[in-house]
Amino acid sequence: MASSTSVDKTQIISDFKTHDSDTGSADVQIALLTARINHLTEHLREHRKDFHTRRGLLAMAARRRKLLNYLKKHDLEKYNELLQRLNLRK
């Protein structure tokens, strides 16, 4: 029942996993959050007054920022690679 513009979680997980059964590493979580943030950003361009979605988007961005800070502190190489793969600036 997902729309054609929704996030394809299985594809993202398979692209960013670090081992075969990986579904929750920081890399995967950041990639999933980035996809959802991009999806909601497009939604908010059309529906400017949807403040409930805006609040959720800000919470997701904050969660992604915290995960990126964790990754930066623990594995700087992986952090830089992930920023490049996801086209994030920092």
All heavy atoms as an XYZ file, in Angstrom:
741
protein
N       0.795     -1.182      0.000
C       0.000      0.000      0.000
C       0.850      1.264      0.000
O       0.337      2.356      0.101
C      -0.895      0.009      1.230
C      -2.287      0.413      0.850
S      -3.297      0.870      2.190
C      -4.486     -0.406      2.105
N       2.156      1.129     -0.067
C       3.043      2.281     -0.083
C       2.947      3.000     -1.425
O       2.773      2.387     -2.463
C       4.473      1.839      0.161
N       3.072      4.292     -1.368
C       3.012      5.059     -2.606
C       4.318      4.921     -3.367
O       5.321      4.451     -2.845
C       2.723      6.521     -2.298
O       3.829      7.087     -1.626
N       4.319      5.340     -4.612
C       5.505      5.195     -5.443
C       6.629      6.125     -5.007
O       7.771      5.926     -5.377
C       5.146      5.459     -6.905
O       4.703      6.789     -7.036
N       6.321      7.134     -4.206
C       7.353      8.066     -3.764
C       7.861      7.750     -2.366
O       8.692      8.475     -1.846
C       6.804      9.503     -3.779
O       5.674      9.574     -2.910
C       6.423      9.934     -5.170
N       7.395      6.678     -1.748
C       7.821      6.367     -0.395
C       9.243      5.807     -0.400
O       9.802      5.464     -1.431
C       6.860      5.373      0.260
O       6.946      4.139     -0.395
N       9.812      5.683      0.769
C      11.193      5.260      0.938
C      11.276      3.735      0.815
O      10.501      3.008      1.426
C      11.692      5.715      2.326
C      13.086      5.229      2.576
C      11.609      7.218      2.435
N      12.227      3.241      0.028
C      12.448      1.804     -0.146
C      13.495      1.343      0.868
O      14.698      1.389      0.608
C      12.909      1.500     -1.571
C      13.025      0.018     -1.848
O      12.515     -0.778     -1.032
O      13.622     -0.344     -2.878
N      13.014      0.903      2.051
C      13.907      0.568      3.146
C      14.835     -0.589      2.819
O      16.022     -0.546      3.153
C      13.091      0.228      4.397
C      12.472      1.421      5.054
C      11.639      1.047      6.238
C      12.512      0.565      7.369
N      11.776      0.433      8.631
N      14.320     -1.628      2.161
C      15.160     -2.800      1.899
C      16.324     -2.453      0.978
O      17.436     -2.948      1.173
C      14.328     -3.943      1.289
O      13.653     -3.467      0.124
C      13.320     -4.464      2.285
N      16.085     -1.598      0.006
C      17.159     -1.191     -0.906
C      18.215     -0.381     -0.162
O      19.415     -0.587     -0.349
C      16.579     -0.381     -2.069
C      17.617      0.085     -3.057
C      18.310     -1.078     -3.755
O      17.687     -2.080     -4.057
N      19.588     -0.939     -3.989
N      17.779      0.542      0.683
C      18.717      1.377      1.435
C      19.524      0.527      2.397
O      20.749      0.690      2.505
C      17.959      2.496      2.175
C      17.349      3.462      1.161
C      18.873      3.240      3.138
C      16.398      4.456      1.754
N      18.868     -0.397      3.088
C      19.576     -1.271      4.028
C      20.615     -2.104      3.296
O      21.756     -2.227      3.743
C      18.577     -2.151      4.806
C      17.762     -1.293      5.774
C      19.295     -3.260      5.562
C      16.611     -2.005      6.433
N      20.254     -2.655      2.141
C      21.216     -3.478      1.406
C      22.383     -2.640      0.875
O      23.501     -3.143      0.755
C      20.531     -4.216      0.265
O      20.061     -3.309     -0.703
N      22.160     -1.366      0.591
C      23.234     -0.503      0.099
C      24.210     -0.086      1.198
O      25.397      0.090      0.934
C      22.659      0.756     -0.550
C      21.993      0.470     -1.882
O      22.207     -0.625     -2.429
O      21.252      1.352     -2.361
N      23.732      0.088      2.421
C      24.558      0.666      3.477
C      24.927     -0.301      4.597
O      25.620      0.108      5.526
C      23.848      1.887      4.077
C      23.843      3.072      3.154
C      22.794      3.274      2.271
C      24.888      3.967      3.156
C      22.795      4.356      1.411
C      24.894      5.060      2.300
C      23.846      5.246      1.426
N      24.509     -1.554      4.527
C      24.818     -2.485      5.617
C      26.310     -2.803      5.649
O      26.994     -2.799      4.619
C      23.988     -3.760      5.497
C      24.276     -4.600      4.278
C      23.334     -5.774      4.245
C      23.551     -6.593      2.973
N      22.629     -7.690      2.887
N      26.799     -3.085      6.861
C      28.214     -3.374      7.029
C      28.494     -4.873      7.039
O      29.621     -5.281      6.812
C      28.752     -2.755      8.332
O      27.965     -3.234      9.425
C      28.683     -1.236      8.272
N      27.485     -5.684      7.336
C      27.591     -7.143      7.255
C      26.233     -7.712      6.896
O      25.266     -6.972      6.752
C      28.135     -7.741      8.559
C      27.362     -7.340      9.779
N      26.195     -7.953     10.172
C      27.574     -6.358     10.685
C      25.742     -7.394     11.264
N      26.557     -6.411     11.600
N      26.137     -9.015      6.718
C      24.946     -9.644      6.153
C      23.660     -9.366      6.935
O      22.616     -9.114      6.350
C      25.146    -11.155      6.037
C      26.158    -11.495      4.957
O      26.367    -10.647      4.059
O      26.737    -12.589      5.017
N      23.714     -9.429      8.256
C      22.485     -9.276      9.040
C      22.355     -7.883      9.654
O      21.619     -7.693     10.615
C      22.439    -10.339     10.139
O      23.533    -10.167     11.014
N      23.050     -6.909      9.102
C      23.051     -5.554      9.640
C      21.792     -4.798      9.217
O      21.530     -4.623      8.041
C      24.289     -4.812      9.141
C      24.364     -3.390      9.651
O      23.693     -3.089     10.644
O      25.101     -2.600      9.053
N      21.016     -4.367     10.201
C      19.863     -3.521      9.905
C      19.823     -2.294     10.799
O      18.977     -1.430     10.599
C      18.539     -4.273     10.096
O      18.479     -4.760     11.436
C      18.414     -5.417      9.115
N      20.719     -2.191     11.781
C      20.610     -1.106     12.739
C      21.887     -0.357     13.019
O      21.943      0.393     13.990
N      22.911     -0.525     12.206
C      24.150      0.221     12.448
C      23.899      1.705     12.191
O      22.909      2.100     11.570
C      25.271     -0.289     11.551
O      25.010      0.005     10.208
N      24.821      2.526     12.657
C      24.670      3.975     12.498
C      24.582      4.347     11.022
O      23.804      5.225     10.638
C      25.835      4.697     13.169
N      25.357      3.671     10.173
C      25.324      3.970      8.731
C      23.926      3.765      8.159
O      23.412      4.618      7.431
C      26.289      3.059      7.965
C      27.723      3.206      8.421
O      27.981      4.047      9.302
O      28.567      2.486      7.883
N      23.330      2.639      8.483
C      22.001      2.307      7.961
C      20.960      3.282      8.502
O      20.107      3.773      7.751
C      21.630      0.847      8.309
C      20.191      0.554      7.945
C      22.570     -0.116      7.610
N      21.043      3.578      9.800
C      20.071      4.498     10.398
C      20.165      5.879      9.775
O      19.141      6.516      9.473
C      20.303      4.606     11.900
C      19.933      3.351     12.661
C      20.154      3.532     14.142
O      19.620      4.469     14.729
N      20.938      2.661     14.737
N      21.386      6.359      9.538
C      21.572      7.677      8.937
C      21.031      7.686      7.508
O      20.374      8.642      7.085
C      23.053      8.083      8.983
C      23.481      8.332     10.430
C      23.319      9.306      8.129
C      24.977      8.429     10.636
N      21.288      6.625      6.769
C      20.805      6.555      5.381
C      19.271      6.531      5.336
O      18.660      7.205      4.501
C      21.380      5.327      4.684
N      18.649      5.761      6.227
C      17.186      5.709      6.267
C      16.595      7.064      6.659
O      15.612      7.520      6.056
C      16.718      4.627      7.238
C      16.890      3.190      6.777
C      16.580      2.223      7.910
C      15.997      2.905      5.586
N      17.195      7.695      7.658
C      16.702      9.012      8.065
C      16.861     10.031      6.945
O      15.978     10.866      6.716
C      17.438      9.493      9.318
C      16.979      8.864     10.633
C      17.935      9.206     11.750
C      15.580      9.324     10.978
N      17.971      9.958      6.225
C      18.193     10.886      5.114
C      17.134     10.707      4.037
O      16.598     11.687      3.504
C      19.600     10.694      4.526
O      20.562     10.936      5.558
C      19.848     11.628      3.370
N      16.803      9.465      3.721
C      15.772      9.205      2.709
C      14.418      9.736      3.173
O      13.683     10.355      2.388
C      15.689      7.710      2.421
N      14.080      9.518      4.446
C      12.804     10.017      4.960
C      12.780     11.539      5.011
O      11.762     12.169      4.707
C      12.528      9.441      6.349
C      12.213      7.955      6.294
C      11.883      7.390      7.647
N      10.662      7.973      8.173
C      10.341      7.980      9.459
N      11.140      7.439     10.349
N       9.211      8.527      9.863
N      13.905     12.149      5.377
C      13.995     13.612      5.422
C      13.803     14.187      4.024
O      13.067     15.161      3.830
C      15.335     14.051      6.039
C      15.312     13.793      7.546
C      15.631     15.506      5.751
C      16.655     13.939      8.230
N      14.444     13.583      3.033
C      14.288     14.053      1.651
C      12.842     13.917      1.182
O      12.308     14.800      0.503
C      15.226     13.304      0.718
C      16.675     13.646      0.970
O      16.988     14.684      1.529
N      17.562     12.765      0.569
N      12.210     12.797      1.547
C      10.816     12.569      1.165
C       9.900     13.619      1.805
O       9.034     14.200      1.134
C      10.406     11.156      1.583
C       8.985     10.841      1.294
N       8.514     10.647      0.019
C       7.916     10.690      2.120
C       7.211     10.388      0.071
N       6.830     10.417      1.335
N      10.099     13.876      3.098
C       9.247     14.855      3.782
C       9.518     16.279      3.320
O       8.610     17.120      3.320
C       9.439     14.752      5.298
C       8.821     13.522      5.947
C       9.094     13.516      7.440
C       7.336     13.450      5.677
N      10.736     16.559      2.922
C      11.052     17.886      2.403
C      10.245     18.166      1.142
O       9.696     19.264      0.961
C      12.555     18.006      2.118
O      13.267     17.744      3.335
C      12.919     19.377      1.613
N      10.159     17.154      0.277
C       9.342     17.314     -0.935
C       7.869     17.497     -0.572
O       7.163     18.298     -1.187
C       9.517     16.100     -1.853
C      10.889     16.006     -2.467
C      11.248     17.252     -3.261
O      10.400     17.740     -4.042
O      12.369     17.750     -3.094
N       7.386     16.752      0.419
C       6.000     16.878      0.865
C       5.732     18.302      1.369
O       4.698     18.902      1.042
C       5.731     15.860      1.975
C       4.420     16.087      2.685
N       3.213     15.689      2.160
C       4.142     16.688      3.868
C       2.240     16.027      2.998
N       2.777     16.634      4.035
N       6.684     18.841      2.134
C       6.467     20.168      2.715
C       6.581     21.278      1.683
O       6.082     22.383      1.918
C       7.461     20.401      3.856
C       7.109     19.659      5.145
C       8.226     19.770      6.152
C       5.803     20.175      5.726
N       7.226     21.029      0.563
C       7.254     22.048     -0.487
C       5.849     22.265     -1.057
O       5.488     23.374     -1.447
C       8.206     21.626     -1.604
C       9.636     21.793     -1.199
C      10.569     21.892     -2.372
N      11.897     22.178     -1.856
C      12.913     21.342     -1.952
N      12.785     20.200     -2.559
N      14.088     21.665     -1.442
N       5.068     21.186     -1.091
C       3.707     21.290     -1.613
C       2.715     21.707     -0.532
O       1.780     22.455     -0.789
C       3.285     19.946     -2.214
C       1.948     19.994     -2.905
C       1.599     18.668     -3.560
O       2.518     17.886     -3.845
O       0.404     18.441     -3.777
N       2.909     21.203      0.687
C       1.983     21.454      1.797
C       2.696     22.302      2.849
O       3.127     21.803      3.887
C       1.518     20.130      2.408
C       0.936     19.195      1.405
N      -0.347     19.330      0.934
C       1.461     18.125      0.770
C      -0.590     18.376      0.051
N       0.496     17.633     -0.071
N       2.786     23.582      2.591
C       3.579     24.481      3.427
C       3.052     24.623      4.857
O       3.810     24.903      5.774
C       3.648     25.854      2.799
C       4.391     25.858      1.486
C       4.666     27.270      1.029
N       5.231     27.308     -0.304
C       6.499     27.062     -0.593
N       7.330     26.750      0.365
N       6.934     27.126     -1.835
N       1.774     24.427      5.074
C       1.196     24.655      6.401
C       1.043     23.373      7.224
O       0.381     23.375      8.249
C      -0.156     25.348      6.261
C      -0.024     26.745      5.706
C      -1.319     27.487      5.738
C      -1.124     28.898      5.224
N      -2.342     29.700      5.367
N       1.679     22.305      6.800
C       1.616     21.037      7.523
C       2.643     21.049      8.658
O       3.748     20.540      8.536
C       1.884     19.882      6.549
C       1.652     18.528      7.190
O       1.384     18.488      8.403
O       1.744     17.525      6.473
N       2.261     21.660      9.766
C       3.206     21.868     10.856
C       3.500     20.596     11.637
O       4.562     20.472     12.238
C       2.705     22.981     11.777
C       2.634     24.306     11.076
C       1.418     24.882     10.793
C       3.789     24.952     10.671
C       1.346     26.090     10.127
C       3.734     26.156     10.002
C       2.503     26.733      9.729
N       2.595     19.630     11.644
C       2.857     18.363     12.321
C       3.981     17.618     11.613
O       4.885     17.067     12.248
C       1.600     17.504     12.362
C       0.494     18.074     13.202
N       0.641     19.166     14.001
C      -0.793     17.697     13.357
C      -0.493     19.434     14.620
N      -1.399     18.558     14.237
N       3.946     17.617     10.302
C       5.008     16.978      9.537
C       6.316     17.734      9.713
O       7.384     17.128      9.808
C       4.622     16.915      8.049
O       3.426     16.150      7.923
C       5.713     16.270      7.220
N       6.252     19.047      9.756
C       7.452     19.856      9.950
C       8.126     19.519     11.281
O       9.347     19.411     11.366
C       7.107     21.339      9.897
C       8.317     22.250      9.939
C       7.924     23.715      9.782
N       7.035     23.964      8.665
C       7.424     24.120      7.402
N       8.690     24.060      7.101
N       6.542     24.358      6.456
N       7.319     19.321     12.323
C       7.864     18.984     13.635
C       8.559     17.626     13.582
O       9.641     17.444     14.132
C       6.744     18.967     14.674
C       7.220     18.684     16.068
C       6.057     18.781     17.063
N       6.521     18.632     18.415
C       6.673     17.471     19.020
N       6.402     16.347     18.388
N       7.099     17.417     20.267
N       7.934     16.657     12.910
C       8.553     15.351     12.763
C       9.836     15.415     11.961
O      10.824     14.737     12.267
N       9.846     16.245     10.930
C      11.040     16.420     10.106
C      12.191     16.986     10.931
O      13.333     16.526     10.825
C      10.726     17.354      8.934
C      11.885     17.735      8.035
C      12.368     16.534      7.250
C      11.473     18.835      7.085
N      11.900     17.974     11.761
C      12.941     18.559     12.605
C      13.477     17.536     13.607
O      14.682     17.497     13.888
C      12.410     19.792     13.331
C      12.145     21.005     12.439
C      11.466     22.113     13.235
C      13.414     21.492     11.797
N      12.611     16.685     14.132
C      13.055     15.642     15.056
C      13.958     14.630     14.349
O      14.973     14.191     14.897
C      11.846     14.943     15.671
N      13.595     14.271     13.110
C      14.430     13.343     12.341
C      15.789     13.952     12.025
O      16.811     13.270     12.090
C      13.738     12.954     11.036
C      12.664     11.941     11.180
S      12.024     11.529      9.566
C      10.299     11.729      9.888
N      15.802     15.222     11.689
C      17.073     15.897     11.390
C      17.962     15.933     12.629
O      19.177     15.730     12.535
C      16.807     17.297     10.866
N      17.359     16.166     13.785
C      18.128     16.177     15.034
C      18.681     14.787     15.346
O      19.837     14.650     15.776
C      17.260     16.681     16.177
N      17.872     13.749     15.135
C      18.318     12.378     15.376
C      19.463     12.017     14.431
O      20.452     11.401     14.823
C      17.154     11.410     15.212
C      17.467     10.029     15.732
C      16.265      9.097     15.704
N      15.007      9.764     16.005
C      13.886      9.602     15.299
N      13.866      8.791     14.255
N      12.781     10.223     15.645
N      19.345     12.433     13.168
C      20.415     12.164     12.204
C      21.689     12.895     12.601
O      22.783     12.346     12.510
C      19.978     12.588     10.806
C      21.041     12.296      9.749
C      20.603     12.677      8.376
N      20.500     14.123      8.229
C      20.160     14.727      7.104
N      19.870     14.040      6.022
N      20.093     16.035      7.037
N      21.551     14.141     13.071
C      22.722     14.918     13.497
C      23.436     14.217     14.649
O      24.664     14.149     14.690
C      22.263     16.322     13.905
C      23.312     17.205     14.524
C      24.226     17.867     13.498
N      24.841     16.869     12.748
C      25.854     16.898     11.868
N      26.414     17.894     11.555
N      26.329     15.952     11.238
N      22.664     13.684     15.622
C      23.258     12.978     16.758
C      23.983     11.722     16.303
O      25.072     11.417     16.784
C      22.180     12.624     17.783
C      21.653     13.813     18.537
C      20.540     13.399     19.476
C      19.881     14.594     20.102
N      18.753     14.224     20.950
N      23.381     10.978     15.372
C      24.036      9.774     14.861
C      25.302     10.127     14.084
O      26.315      9.425     14.177
C      23.074      8.982     13.975
C      21.991      8.209     14.707
C      20.917      7.758     13.731
C      22.579      7.017     15.426
N      25.266     11.212     13.318
C      26.457     11.641     12.596
C      27.562     12.062     13.559
O      28.744     11.769     13.331
C      26.117     12.790     11.641
C      25.432     12.383     10.344
C      24.866     13.599      9.632
C      26.379     11.631      9.440
N      27.204     12.742     14.637
C      28.208     13.121     15.637
C      28.828     11.890     16.280
O      30.036     11.850     16.515
C      27.595     14.023     16.705
C      27.324     15.416     16.200
O      27.907     15.848     15.199
N      26.430     16.126     16.862
N      28.010     10.885     16.576
C      28.515      9.633     17.131
C      29.501      8.983     16.167
O      30.594      8.559     16.556
C      27.353      8.680     17.420
C      27.795      7.271     17.719
C      28.218      6.909     18.994
C      27.800      6.301     16.723
C      28.645      5.618     19.266
C      28.233      5.011     16.982
C      28.648      4.684     18.256
O      29.074      3.407     18.516
N      29.117      8.906     14.907
C      29.974      8.276     13.902
C      31.264      9.067     13.721
O      32.343      8.476     13.583
C      29.218      8.174     12.573
C      29.791      7.243     11.529
C      29.842      5.818     12.050
C      28.960      7.303     10.268
N      31.174     10.373     13.752
C      32.367     11.215     13.613
C      33.342     10.973     14.766
O      34.559     10.932     14.571
C      31.953     12.679     13.569
C      33.086     13.641     13.342
C      32.543     15.058     13.270
C      33.629     16.071     13.005
N      33.076     17.434     12.947
N      32.801     10.795     15.970
C      33.646     10.591     17.144
C      34.298      9.210     17.135
O      35.431      9.054     17.570
C      32.803     10.770     18.407
C      33.606     10.736     19.685
C      32.848     11.257     20.885
C      31.570     10.513     21.132
N      30.955     10.848     22.436
N      33.598      8.197     16.591
C      34.092      6.826     16.676
C      34.803      6.334     15.426
O      35.664      5.459     15.528
C      32.941      5.876     17.023
C      32.524      5.974     18.459
N      31.959      7.113     18.984
C      32.608      5.093     19.474
C      31.702      6.909     20.259
N      32.087      5.703     20.585
N      34.430      6.836     14.250
C      35.047      6.355     13.012
C      35.005      7.476     11.962
O      34.063      7.567     11.185
C      34.318      5.109     12.503
C      35.079      4.384     11.419
O      36.102      4.927     10.946
O      34.649      3.282     11.036
N      36.046      8.294     11.961
C      36.067      9.482     11.106
C      36.067      9.132      9.620
O      35.406      9.801      8.821
C      37.276     10.349     11.447
C      37.336     11.716     10.792
C      36.111     12.547     11.157
C      38.604     12.440     11.184
N      36.763      8.067      9.234
C      36.788      7.663      7.821
C      35.397      7.299      7.323
O      34.968      7.723      6.249
C      37.722      6.467      7.614
C      39.171      6.829      7.493
C      40.023      5.616      7.208
O      39.548      4.706      6.487
O      41.150      5.580      7.711
N      34.690      6.489      8.115
C      33.338      6.070      7.737
C      32.393      7.271      7.684
O      31.534      7.358      6.814
C      32.823      5.028      8.723
C      31.605      4.282      8.239
C      31.125      3.283      9.260
C      31.979      2.031      9.236
N      31.389      0.960     10.061
N      32.589      8.206      8.603
C      31.793      9.438      8.634
C      31.960     10.227      7.337
O      30.972     10.618      6.707
C      32.220     10.276      9.846
C      31.693     11.680      9.880
C      30.396     11.956     10.295
C      32.507     12.760      9.522
C      29.907     13.250     10.349
C      32.026     14.055      9.570
C      30.738     14.298      9.982
O      30.264     15.572     10.016
N      33.204     10.451      6.943
C      33.467     11.214      5.713
C      32.936     10.497      4.484
O      32.378     11.125      3.579
C      34.965     11.482      5.569
C      35.442     12.502      6.578
O      34.715     13.420      6.932
N      36.657     12.321      7.062
N      33.093      9.172      4.439
C      32.571      8.395      3.308
C      31.054      8.500      3.225
O      30.480      8.670      2.145
C      32.998      6.937      3.445
C      32.449      6.034      2.372
C      32.639      4.565      2.688
O      33.580      4.222      3.414
O      31.817      3.766      2.203
N      30.395      8.403      4.380
C      28.934      8.462      4.418
C      28.417      9.839      3.988
O      27.434      9.930      3.249
C      28.438      8.120      5.823
C      26.966      7.816      5.965
C      26.581      6.602      5.140
C      26.614      7.581      7.410
N      29.097     10.895      4.427
C      28.693     12.236      4.000
C      28.761     12.364      2.486
O      27.879     12.962      1.861
C      29.589     13.296      4.639
C      29.393     13.610      6.116
C      30.344     14.704      6.544
C      27.974     14.003      6.429
N      29.795     11.797      1.908
C      29.935     11.880      0.457
C      28.896     11.048     -0.269
O      28.310     11.487     -1.258
C      31.344     11.423      0.055
C      31.854     12.099     -1.169
C      33.367     12.037     -1.220
O      33.942     11.006     -0.915
N      33.981     13.124     -1.630
N      28.641      9.829      0.239
C      27.661      8.947     -0.415
C      26.251      9.514     -0.374
O      25.456      9.317     -1.280
C      27.669      7.564      0.240
C      28.846      6.711     -0.177
C      28.798      5.361      0.475
N      27.733      4.536     -0.056
C      27.428      3.345      0.411
N      28.092      2.823      1.418
N      26.438      2.664     -0.124
N      25.930     10.211      0.718
C      24.570     10.744      0.881
C      24.446     12.198      0.435
O      23.368     12.790      0.540
C      24.146     10.637      2.359
C      23.977      9.228      2.895
C      23.736      9.261      4.395
C      22.836      8.516      2.187
N      25.532     12.766     -0.052
C      25.548     14.169     -0.500
C      25.107     15.124      0.614
O      24.277     16.012      0.399
C      24.674     14.379     -1.746
C      25.215     13.644     -2.928
O      26.428     13.530     -3.087
N      24.329     13.120     -3.748
N      25.644     14.910      1.810
C      25.366     15.799      2.929
C      26.538     16.747      3.085
O      27.682     16.395      2.800
C      25.192     14.991      4.215
C      24.023     14.024      4.266
C      24.037     13.247      5.552
C      22.713     14.769      4.125
N      26.266     17.947      3.559
C      27.367     18.877      3.755
C      27.586     19.065      5.248
O      26.668     19.044      6.057
C      27.072     20.223      3.097
C      25.771     20.848      3.518
C      25.462     22.066      2.664
N      24.096     22.474      2.907
C      23.763     23.452      3.738
N      24.698     24.117      4.369
N      22.505     23.768      3.921
N      28.815     19.245      5.610
C      29.169     19.512      6.999
C      30.556     20.081      7.046
O      31.464     19.652      6.398
C      29.099     18.253      7.853
C      29.444     18.469      9.284
C      28.515     19.438      9.951
C      28.997     19.662     11.395
N      28.465     20.809     11.978
